[in-house]
Amino acid sequence: MAKVKVGLVQMSCTADKQQNLDKAIVKVREAAEKGAQIVCLQELFTSLYFCDVENYDNFKLAEAIPGPSTDELSKVAKELHVVIVASLFEKRAQGLYHNTTAVIDADGAYLGKYRKMHIPDDPGFYEKFYFTPGDLGYKVFKTKYATIGVLICWDQWYPEAARITALMGAEILFYPTAIGWATSQDDATNVEQYNAWQTIQRSHSVANGVHVVSVNRVGQEEELKFWGGSFISNPFGTILYQASHTDEEVIVQEIDLGKTDHYRTHWPFLRDRRIDSYQPITKRLIDEQ
């Protein structure tokens, strides 16, 4: 298909897991009513962002994938004929957990999952306490409407992840996200951080000639004010839509996958890559020359 309608669900969450799942399903239905064919939910949408503290009780939020949440979402996907990108807290085994996104096709079939590769550990984002780094590598999913790549939040800052996923054939890069401002920060810092976050992702669009869809949450949770600002950029980094920093939104935007061929032909970055010269990128630091 040359064109596809993507839906972004930007919402706030509560401490009630089932309530969040039910709310997300309502919003998936709203997106489908607006014509969405692929709907992306934000990172860890079935709970509050629990990684702001290191608390063993939070491991109780995790579930198998596929499991209860994907089972419910599969029924909705099949009913509405939509692809659903669903970010969940995965319990892989006793004592082994991942930050994982499941992809469900428009017929309700579970296509697989991507496990977050880059795991942050910063004040308010203590993800290394909870998540084992992904071991499935980078992934693409051939859905009914498009071949999509999924990366998760902190992955956003790494050009290597976007590049590899695009080289695997992703026509759209989806980034489920949970990122916000510390309430102690000043406005100038907040603006600078959001701009950096959006700029790095827009650069992935430019470098790889693909659309980027980034879906964040909103609302204040403890000392974090999630900045929303979900957006879609075209294959040259142009913003097609940007959501509010404060409000819940269900956005549906038609994107033209044919733009990839146009931009890659006129700006042939993939053609001119010097893959024979990139071996040093596998080093942590090039401190011996």
HELIX and SHEET records of a PDB file:
HELIX    1   1 LYS A   17  GLU A   33  1                                  17    
HELIX    2   2 PHE A   50  ASP A   52  5                                   3    
HELIX    3   3 TYR A   56  LEU A   61  5                                   6    
HELIX    4   4 PRO A   68  LEU A   80  1                                  13    
HELIX    5   5 GLU A  127  PHE A  129  5                                   3    
HELIX    6   6 CYS A  153  TRP A  157  5                                   5    
HELIX    7   7 PRO A  159  LEU A  167  1                                   9    
HELIX    8   8 ASP A  187  ASN A  208  1                                  22    
HELIX    9   9 LYS A  259  HIS A  266  1                                   8    
HELIX   10  10 ILE A  275  SER A  277  5                                   3    
HELIX   11  11 GLN A  279  THR A  282  5                                   4    
SHEET    1   A 6 TYR A 110  ARG A 115  0                                        
SHEET    2   A 6 LEU A  96  ILE A 104 -1                                        
SHEET    3   A 6 VAL A  83  ALA A  93 -1                                        
SHEET    4   A 6 ILE A  38  LEU A  41  1                                        
SHEET    5   A 6 LYS A   3  GLN A  10  1                                        
SHEET    6   A 6 GLU A 249  ASP A 256 -1                                        
SHEET    1   B 2 ASP A 121  ASP A 122  0                                        
SHEET    2   B 2 PHE A 125  TYR A 126 -1                                        
SHEET    1   C 6 VAL A 140  LYS A 142  0                                        
SHEET    2   C 6 THR A 147  VAL A 150 -1                                        
SHEET    3   C 6 ILE A 172  PRO A 176  1                                        
SHEET    4   C 6 HIS A 211  VAL A 215  1                                        
SHEET    5   C 6 PHE A 231  SER A 233 -1                                        
SHEET    6   C 6 ILE A 239  GLN A 242 -1                                        
SHEET    1   D 3 GLY A 180  ALA A 182  0                                        
SHEET    2   D 3 LEU A 224  TRP A 227 -1                                        
SHEET    3   D 3 VAL A 218  GLU A 221 -1                                        
END                                                                             
